């Protein structure tokens, strides 16, 4: 994992315990070496991430008599563990995955941050308990063989990720966000230390109050995330989220902030002109990188290797390439991730809104709407028609799917897995059972997004940026801001058919109108046309005809051949499913076929 920590490394061994660390130096470059121990050498830590409120915690701990040898946030964790034990994790505001070995108690304490910004994997065999920031480190131990978790293939094809504790590798698990693990002897216990259990929504709070509260929380979150002993910048894509982060960060930076943007020669996917508006307004040092089909295709296998699992979205490649480029200028990057999931930013969120309203219509009108939608062959109309006929909890789950479930069922040779998150999200138990049907639904819905889709997005962001030696920070996912977002009525997130209504009201104060209210593009990539170019991404379609692909027995080959030919001929756009199939096959070749144990 030297790509994650190119600056330093360290190893601690005690009897049958070993902690290993690779360091990307951000805070206290000279003094923050790891693994790190307390004063008497009885407590050791290996830690990935940042504790943003470390200065405030340091002051509190010094007042209680703790003596610091470094200025690092790592030592803050050690001293707070000495003070509060495993309860220390509740006081951290940050992104983190850490493991503490307590020699006197012979106890291993492992924790992951509240939202899952930092990944943490583990595996328990008869011989050992193994954990790491990336799966490939666990596989390198040779204590476990890489095997495909076939039960989750259908889930990956539909949603582009595997939700919950499981991964696409058998017997290798995620430690869930907001959870901690304690291992004492042979006793392994996992507990949840943070959850969203807020009270009822406040009555009749004015819009301006919500805007002010959001502004205060986001500004303070950015203030904390600008703490760094190395150069930093922002990814300014042209979207309202990253643009607002850039605006607030630039106002606090001296000298000028570095900003970075990806561009494409395909005009409908190119956002550089919008990003330039923000850069000019805030006088940033702006950098652009144009990505072409050939460069994208060349990087694909490498980025899958860095990601450990098949990629979820094509924009993972541009994210990696712009991170590589940004490393020439900065070591820390602030991004706009999380705003869409918390504040209602995706167009697909309007489908459940329509479905809820549809249920209040007279039967005759509902029948006419279904009849009308059946006359359209558009995928969006098909997805909406399906949503109108499903129970609302199934609408929430199917709304997260990327591929057409009927097409996926056709392609799969047999039923090899579930196609929902039912095992990780209990729709009946989550939420606060509000009397308002819309409010109750959307609280559960956004919580589902938080526990499933958002975790997958954060996972790819961490892997692709850390692969380039860049630390990415997400101001919208300060846990205080997340808790506040669940006190906001849904109608201030999705007002009519205007997405992210509250956030845009805040953004109006800082950004040009054309940035705030432009049509959302979602960091798109022209993957559909690129798959039709045999010199670019189209080269990988040959993998889906290979003997190895056929021998796996996962798919009906005739259906796979049909979707390839229909896409190449321009009859249908099957790029979403083809992207997933290509990723799955490349991942299989990189990890499963090469495994030896």
Secondary structure, DSSP 8 states (H G I E B T S, - for coil): -TTT-BSEEEEEEETTEEEEEEE---SSTTT--SSEE-TTS-EEEEEEEEETTHHHHHHHHHHTT---SSS-HHHHHHHHHHHHGGGGGGG--EEEEEEEEETTTTEEEEEE-SS--S--EEEE-SS-EEEESSHHHHHHTTSS---B-GGGHHHHHHHSS--TTB-SBTT-EE--TTEEEEEETTEEEEEE----------SS--HHHHHHHHHHHHHHHHHHHT--SS-EEEE--SSHHHHHHHHHHHTT-SS--EEEEEE-SSGGG--HHHHHHHHHHHT-EEEEEE--HHHHHHHHHHHHHHHSS--S-THHHHHHHHHHHHTTT-SEEEE-TTHHHHHT--TTHHHHHHHHHHTTS-HHHHHHHHHHHHT---HHHHHHHHHHTS-HHHHHHHTT--S-HHHHHHHBSS--S--SSTTT--TTTSS---SSHHHHHHHHHHHHHHHTHHHHHHHHHHHHHHTTT-EEEEGGG-HHHHHHHTTS-GGGTSBTTBTTHHHHHHHTTTS-HHHHTS----S---HHHHTT-TTTGGGGGGGGGSHHHHHT--B-HHHHHHHHHHHHTTSS--HHHHHHHHHHHHHIIIIITT---
